[in-house]
Amino acid sequence: MRKATGPVFAAAMGIGIAAGGASGAAERFPTLTPEQMTPAQRKVADAILAGPRKGLGGPFNTWLRSPELADKLQQVGEHLRFHSSIPPRLNEFAILLTARAWDADYEWSAHYPLALKAGLNPAIAAAVADGKRPAGMAADETAVYDFVTELRATHKVSDPTYAAAQRVLGDQGVVDLVALSGYYDLVSMTLNTAQVAAPADGPKLPPRAKGSKP
């Protein structure tokens, strides 16, 4: 595969385009150009660009500061996004719950359209954005919502909540859901630490209402 260079690589990194983040992000972790990257960083960047994401937005510019870690994390993320046993609609639903929990605007902006494309009811996504328990969830959505929000809020999962998720997802799905939640916790923490803003024209999370969940 020919390595991306110049404007192509810049676009993948989000340089000068809406998907690239905000000035606050540049102040903490300036966007790395190909010329600035070490061989280890470039190797990881090339691996990500060669994969299904085709871009280096979100947490990757930050993670490249620790290239060995970045490579391992991007492989975990690729599995959880593109090869999980969880159906895409439920996978993206869980990611939106994580984005709301962390007030991670970039994560919400990136995954809100993916969730709708995967079949999530816009009314459910809107309730999550407002920090409310969605009405009208299907049984599988209810199981995912209860599992993810209970685990994050109480640091454990009750027997009824576990049983409901296990019925819907099976053992592998429960493990994948735990891993997905933990991975996107890390993604959201990275985005918030780096101050990566959502694109100006992308969907935004509304301010969290007092006492809202999750």
HELIX and SHEET records of a PDB file:
HELIX    1   1 GLY A    6  MET A   13  1                                   8    
HELIX    2   2 ALA A   18  GLY A   20  5                                   3    
HELIX    3   3 SER A   23  ARG A   28  1                                   6    
HELIX    4   4 PRO A   39  ALA A   50  1                                  12    
HELIX    5   5 PHE A   60  TRP A   63  1                                   4    
HELIX    6   6 PRO A   67  PHE A   82  1                                  16    
HELIX    7   7 PRO A   88  ALA A  101  1                                  14    
HELIX    8   8 ASP A  105  LYS A  117  1                                  13    
HELIX    9   9 PRO A  122  ALA A  129  1                                   8    
HELIX   10  10 ALA A  139  THR A  154  1                                  16    
HELIX   11  11 ASP A  159  ALA A  194  1                                  36    
END                                                                             
